[in-house]
Amino acid sequence: MSLKGCDYVIIGAGIHGLSTAYHLSLGIKKNPATAGKKIVVVDKSGIGAGASGIACGVIRNNYYQPAMRELIAHSVDVWGEDGEKYGYNPVGYMQISCETMHKDVAEIYKTQKEIGYPSEFIEGEADCLKYMRENIFDDWRARNITSILHEKKGGYAHNTRALYRLAEKAEAEGVQIMTGTAVTGLKIQGGCVTAVETDKGDIPCEYVVSAPGPWAKTFWDMLELPNRISIKNPRGKIHENIKMWTYWCLEEGTLGVEPEVGMNNVGQMPPVIHVDTDAPLYSSEDGSLITDKMWGIYYKPDFHFAGIQGGAMPYIVDRAEVNVDPYGIDSPDFVVGPEFAHMWTSALAHCQERYADKYRLYKNEPSGGIGAFTPDNFPVFDVFKQNCYLIADSNHGYKMIGVGKLVAEEILGQASSLLVPFRFDRYEKGNLHPESNSPFPWS
């Protein structure tokens, strides 16, 4: 494939890169001023070879932050535009919480109603237990649960099916996808990116979109941007010398039972389950105490993963100051540790009796990975060097299929109010997203 004559270069063949490519191709054809311009997507490995390809695929609107709720509501609509071919399963999502999170979840429910996002809110320990046993799982037994937010939209999608569908649609519109092409640098002249350097040669271009997923710091460095920044908090106090990027280890796995084991009371696919509780967690293997602190898990029956797939709370790893491959692609033997398997299978058993004796069926195979997080753990969507749009999703990526559509519109001159709260200057201006009491950094 020729490296000449590309107007738009999109780096990364994950959910953001492919969505942007597809929607940008539609947009340039509609405008006589841009019709005929060429788009190329480059990826060092292949379609969905990074975070998007092994993400759990959950699509939810359970965010305490108003800007995130509105952005996800938009993305859920985009998932629905081609849901069957994306492998989208609109089964809904349940945030099941202890009293510490009751107030936060009540606020989420209130604002979901305000934006017309359908959900149901159940309060009180007895009513929550009744709701779960009568409507979802008759073997439900999680303790210390005082609120349930049942989102009727959202659910999860088949990772590779969605990505290859996006690639198919983009190529049908004339987008070229170059896999096996590693980006090695950016040529910057006069404050603009003039070419993307690859291991197969330079690609001159007018505009660059970088959708790097967990390689965000690598491209941040290519753009010559600061790795330490100052942040103003909502009270006006300035915190200096804050790391721009922090890496978290994302722990996910699969219980090797037939997905049908996880079906609901009427034999149908249940909503995605997310539990945050302060109930003591005991081992399903030997009864020992695992933790008496707040913990959280999520899970779902998944035919793509051939079992019950889900994850638990991540933890920070110290990679923010070194330029290394942050994910599992160049380290195919990366697996989550036995501590995760012990905790997660015990948590499944805590929630439902059917998993009480299934811990030996945990599948010891590559899973999880590393996520690159911003200082406030929320995305940065912004233009740098005048013509490089950076989509730094801070590990919120897969569910946000609609971001590519909005980015494409912005590149073509139509500003998006949904993306404004995610500009980089929010740190300097103190326009930070509110923090919740969730044990997960992305909530």
C-alpha positions in Angstrom: 0.0 0.0 0.0 1.3 3.4 -0.9 2.3 5.8 1.9 1.7 8.9 -0.3 -1.3 11.2 -0.6 -3.1 10.7 2.7 -5.1 13.6 4.0 -6.1 12.1 7.3 -4.0 9.6 9.2 -5.7 7.8 12.1 -3.4 6.0 14.5 -5.0 2.9 16.1 -7.4 0.3 14.8 -9.4 0.0 18.1 -12.9 1.2 18.9 -12.0 4.9 18.7 -9.8 4.8 15.6 -12.2 2.7 13.6 -15.3 4.7 14.7 -13.6 8.0 13.8 -12.5 6.6 10.4 -15.9 5.4 9.5 -17.8 8.6 10.6 -15.1 10.9 9.1 -15.4 9.1 5.8 -19.1 9.7 5.8 -18.6 13.4 6.7 -16.0 14.2 4.0 -18.2 12.8 1.3 -21.1 15.1 2.2 -19.0 18.2 2.0 -17.9 19.4 -1.5 -14.8 21.0 0.1 -13.6 17.7 1.5 -15.0 15.2 -0.9 -12.2 13.0 -2.3 -9.9 13.3 0.7 -8.2 10.1 1.7 -8.2 8.5 5.1 -5.7 5.8 6.3 -5.8 3.9 9.6 -2.4 2.5 10.8 -1.9 0.0 13.6 1.3 -1.7 14.6 -0.5 -5.1 15.0 -4.0 -5.6 13.7 -7.7 -4.7 14.1 -8.6 -4.9 17.8 -5.2 -6.2 18.7 -5.0 -3.9 21.7 -7.3 -3.0 24.6 -10.5 -3.0 22.5 -10.0 -6.5 21.4 -9.9 -8.0 24.9 -12.1 -5.6 26.8 -15.0 -7.0 28.7 -17.3 -5.2 26.3 -19.6 -3.7 28.9 -21.7 -0.8 27.8 -23.2 1.2 30.8 -24.2 4.6 31.8 -23.5 4.2 35.5 -21.4 7.3 36.0 -21.6 9.9 38.9 -20.2 12.5 36.5 -22.9 14.3 34.4 -20.7 14.8 31.4 -19.9 11.1 31.3 -23.6 10.2 31.5 -24.5 12.4 28.6 -21.6 11.1 26.5 -22.4 7.5 27.2 -26.1 8.0 26.4 -25.0 9.3 23.0 -22.8 6.2 22.6 -25.5 3.8 23.5 -27.6 5.3 20.7 -24.7 4.8 18.3 -24.4 1.1 19.4 -28.1 0.7 18.5 -27.7 2.1 15.0 -26.1 -1.2 13.9 -26.6 -3.3 17.0 -27.0 -6.8 15.5 -24.0 -6.6 13.3 -21.9 -5.0 16.1 -22.8 -8.0 18.3 -24.5 -5.6 20.7 -26.6 -7.3 23.4 -28.9 -4.6 25.0 -29.6 -6.6 28.1 -29.2 -3.7 30.5 -26.9 -3.1 33.4 -27.3 -3.2 37.2 -25.3 -1.2 39.8 -25.8 -3.1 43.1 -24.4 -1.1 46.0 -23.9 -0.9 49.7 -25.0 2.1 51.8 -21.7 4.0 51.3 -22.7 4.5 47.6 -26.5 4.9 48.2 -26.5 8.7 47.9 -24.3 8.7 44.8 -26.4 6.1 43.0 -29.6 8.0 43.9 -28.1 11.1 42.2 -27.2 9.1 39.1 -30.7 7.8 38.9 -32.2 11.3 39.2 -30.0 12.7 36.4 -30.6 9.6 34.2 -34.3 10.5 34.4 -33.6 14.1 33.5 -31.8 13.1 30.3 -34.4 10.5 29.4 -32.2 7.4 30.1 -34.5 4.6 31.2 -33.7 3.0 34.6 -35.3 1.8 37.8 -34.1 2.5 41.3 -34.7 0.1 44.3 -33.9 1.2 47.8 -33.6 -0.7 51.1 -31.9 -4.0 51.9 -35.1 -6.1 52.0 -36.5 -4.6 48.8 -33.2 -5.0 47.0 -33.0 -8.7 47.9 -36.7 -9.2 46.9 -36.1 -7.5 43.6 -33.1 -9.6 42.7 -34.6 -12.9 43.7 -38.0 -12.3 42.1 -36.8 -10.6 38.9 -33.3 -11.7 38.1 -31.7 -14.6 40.1 -33.6 -16.7 42.6 -30.3 -17.7 44.2 -29.1 -14.1 44.9 -27.5 -13.7 48.3 -25.2 -10.7 48.3 -25.2 -8.9 51.7 -25.2 -5.3 52.8 -27.0 -4.1 49.6 -29.2 -1.1 50.1 -29.6 0.2 46.5 -29.9 -1.1 43.0 -29.9 1.0 39.9 -31.2 -1.1 37.0 -30.4 0.5 33.7 -32.7 -0.8 31.0 -30.4 0.2 28.1 -26.8 -0.7 27.6 -25.4 -4.2 28.2 -22.4 -5.6 26.4 -21.0 -6.3 22.9 -18.9 -8.9 21.2 -15.5 -7.3 21.0 -14.0 -8.5 17.7 -17.4 -8.6 15.9 -18.0 -5.0 16.6 -14.5 -3.9 15.6 -14.5 -5.9 12.3 -17.9 -4.5 11.5 -16.6 -1.0 12.0 -13.6 -1.8 9.8 -15.9 -3.3 7.1 -18.0 -0.2 7.1 -15.0 2.1 7.0 -13.4 0.3 4.1 -16.7 0.3 2.2 -16.4 4.1 2.4 -12.9 4.1 1.0 -10.8 4.1 4.2 -7.5 2.2 3.9 -6.4 0.2 6.9 -2.7 -0.6 7.2 -2.1 -3.3 9.9 1.4 -4.4 10.9 2.6 -0.8 10.6 4.2 0.7 13.7 4.2 4.4 14.3 7.7 5.5 15.4 7.3 9.2 15.6 5.6 12.4 14.4 7.2 15.1 12.3 6.4 18.5 13.7 7.2 21.6 11.8 5.9 25.1 12.5 3.7 23.9 15.3 1.9 21.3 13.2 2.3 17.6 12.5 3.4 17.2 8.9 3.9 13.5 8.7 3.5 10.3 10.7 6.7 8.3 10.9 6.3 4.5 10.6 8.6 1.5 10.3 7.5 1.4 6.6 8.2 5.0 5.9 6.8 8.4 6.5 3.1 9.2 5.8 2.7 12.9 4.9 -0.7 14.2 6.0 -2.9 17.3 6.7 -4.4 16.0 9.9 -3.7 13.3 12.5 -6.0 11.5 14.8 -4.3 9.5 17.6 -6.4 6.9 19.3 -3.7 5.0 21.2 -5.6 3.4 24.1 -3.1 2.3 26.7 -0.2 3.7 24.6 -1.4 7.3 25.4 1.9 8.3 27.1 3.9 7.2 24.1 2.0 9.6 21.8 1.9 12.3 24.4 5.7 12.2 24.4 5.7 12.3 20.5 3.6 15.4 20.7 6.2 16.9 23.1 3.7 17.5 25.8 4.4 17.7 29.6 4.5 14.6 31.7 3.9 16.6 34.9 1.2 19.2 35.1 -0.5 21.6 37.5 -4.1 21.1 38.5 -6.5 23.5 40.1 -9.1 21.8 42.3 -12.7 23.1 42.5 -11.8 25.2 45.6 -9.1 27.0 43.7 -6.1 25.4 45.2 -3.3 24.6 42.7 -1.5 21.3 43.0 1.8 21.2 41.1 4.0 18.5 39.6 1.2 16.0 39.1 1.8 13.0 36.9 -0.1 13.2 33.7 -0.2 9.4 33.3 -0.7 6.6 35.8 -1.0 3.0 34.8 -3.4 0.6 36.4 -3.5 -3.1 36.2 -6.9 -4.2 35.0 -7.9 -7.6 36.3 -10.4 -9.7 34.4 -11.1 -13.3 33.9 -13.5 -16.1 32.9 -15.2 -18.9 34.9 -15.2 -21.9 32.6 -18.8 -23.0 32.8 -21.4 -22.9 30.0 -22.7 -19.4 29.6 -26.2 -20.9 30.2 -25.3 -21.4 33.8 -25.6 -17.6 34.2 -29.0 -17.1 32.8 -31.8 -15.4 34.8 -34.9 -16.9 36.4 -36.7 -17.4 33.0 -33.6 -18.7 31.2 -32.8 -15.5 29.4 -29.6 -13.4 29.3 -29.5 -11.2 32.5 -28.3 -7.6 32.8 -24.6 -7.1 33.3 -24.1 -7.3 37.1 -21.9 -4.9 39.0 -21.7 -5.2 42.8 -19.9 -2.8 45.2 -20.3 -3.8 48.9 -18.6 -3.5 52.3 -19.8 -6.9 53.4 -16.8 -9.1 54.5 -15.7 -11.3 51.7 -14.8 -14.9 52.6 -13.0 -17.5 50.5 -15.3 -20.0 48.7 -12.4 -22.4 48.9 -11.5 -22.5 52.6 -13.7 -20.0 54.3 -10.9 -17.6 55.2 -11.4 -13.9 55.3 -10.2 -12.3 52.0 -11.1 -8.7 52.9 -13.3 -6.7 55.3 -12.8 -3.5 53.2 -15.1 -2.3 50.4 -14.8 -4.4 47.3 -16.4 -4.6 43.9 -16.8 -7.0 40.9 -18.7 -7.2 37.6 -19.7 -10.2 35.6 -22.0 -11.5 32.8 -22.5 -14.7 30.9 -20.6 -14.3 27.6 -20.6 -16.6 24.6 -17.6 -14.8 23.1 -15.5 -15.6 26.2 -17.2 -19.0 26.5 -18.1 -18.7 30.2 -18.9 -16.2 32.9 -16.7 -13.2 32.2 -15.9 -10.2 34.4 -13.5 -8.4 36.6 -12.7 -6.6 39.8 -11.0 -3.5 41.1 -7.7 -2.6 39.4 -4.5 -1.5 41.1 -1.8 1.0 40.3 1.5 -0.2 38.7 4.5 2.0 38.5 5.0 2.4 34.7 4.1 6.1 34.3 7.7 7.3 34.1 9.1 4.7 31.6 8.3 4.3 27.9 7.4 0.6 27.7 4.8 -1.4 26.0 2.0 -1.0 28.5 -0.3 -3.8 27.4 -0.3 -7.5 26.8 0.3 -7.5 23.1 4.1 -7.7 23.3 3.8 -9.9 26.4 1.4 -12.7 25.4 1.9 -14.6 28.6 0.4 -11.8 30.7 -2.2 -13.2 33.0 -3.9 -12.0 36.1 -2.5 -13.6 39.3 -4.0 -16.3 41.5 -5.0 -13.6 44.1 -7.5 -12.2 41.5 -8.9 -15.7 40.7 -9.4 -16.4 44.4 -11.1 -13.1 45.1 -13.3 -13.0 42.0 -14.6 -16.6 42.2 -15.2 -16.1 45.9 -17.1 -12.9 45.1 -19.2 -14.7 42.6 -20.1 -17.3 45.2 -20.9 -14.4 47.7 -23.4 -13.1 45.2 -25.0 -16.3 43.9 -25.3 -19.8 45.4 -24.8 -21.4 41.9 -21.1 -20.4 42.0 -20.3 -21.7 45.4 -18.3 -24.7 44.3 -17.1 -23.5 40.9 -13.8 -21.9 41.8 -11.8 -24.8 40.3 -13.2 -24.0 36.9 -11.5 -20.6 36.6 -9.8 -20.4 33.2 -6.1 -19.7 33.6 -5.5 -17.9 30.3 -4.2 -14.4 29.2 -6.6 -11.7 30.4 -6.6 -8.2 31.8 -3.9 -5.7 30.9 -2.7 -2.2 31.6 -4.7 1.0 31.3 -3.3 4.5 31.0 -5.2 6.9 33.2 -5.2 10.7 33.3 -4.9 12.6 36.6 -8.7 12.6 37.3 -9.2 9.2 35.6 -11.4 10.6 32.8 -10.7 11.1 29.1 -9.0 13.9 27.3 -10.4 14.7 23.9 -8.6 17.6 22.4 -6.5 19.0 19.6 -2.7 19.5 20.0 -0.1 20.9 17.7 -3.0 22.5 15.7 -3.8 19.4 13.7 -3.5 16.4 15.9 -6.7 15.2 17.6 -5.8 13.0 20.6 -8.4 10.6 21.9 -7.0 9.6 25.3 -9.9 7.5 26.7 -8.4 6.8 30.2 -9.7 3.2 29.9 -13.3 4.2 29.3 -12.8 3.2 25.6 -14.9 0.3 24.3 -18.3 1.5 25.4 -17.7 4.9 23.9 -18.3 4.0 20.2 -20.0 7.4 19.8 -16.8 9.4 20.5 -15.5 8.7 17.0 -18.6 10.1 15.5 -18.3 13.3 17.6 -14.6 13.6 16.9 -15.2 13.3 13.2 -17.8 16.1 13.4 -15.4 18.3 15.2 -12.6 17.7 12.7 -15.0 18.8 10.0 -15.9 22.0 11.9 -18.9 21.1 14.0 -18.1 21.6 17.7 -19.5 19.1 20.1 -20.8 20.2 23.5 -20.5 16.6 24.7 -16.7 16.7 24.3 -16.1 20.1 25.8 -15.9 18.9 29.4 -13.0 16.6 28.4 -10.6 19.2 27.1 -7.1 19.2 28.5 -7.4 22.8 29.9 -9.9 21.6 32.5 -6.9 20.8 34.8 -5.6 24.3 34.6 -9.0 25.9 34.9 -10.2 23.6 37.7 -13.2 22.3 35.7 -12.8 18.8 37.1 -15.4 16.0 37.1 -16.9 15.2 40.5 -15.7 12.2 42.4 -17.9 9.4 43.6 -17.5 6.8 46.4 -17.0 3.9 44.0 -13.9 1.7 44.6 -13.4 1.8 40.8 -11.3 4.7 39.4 -13.4 4.9 36.2 -16.7 5.5 38.1 
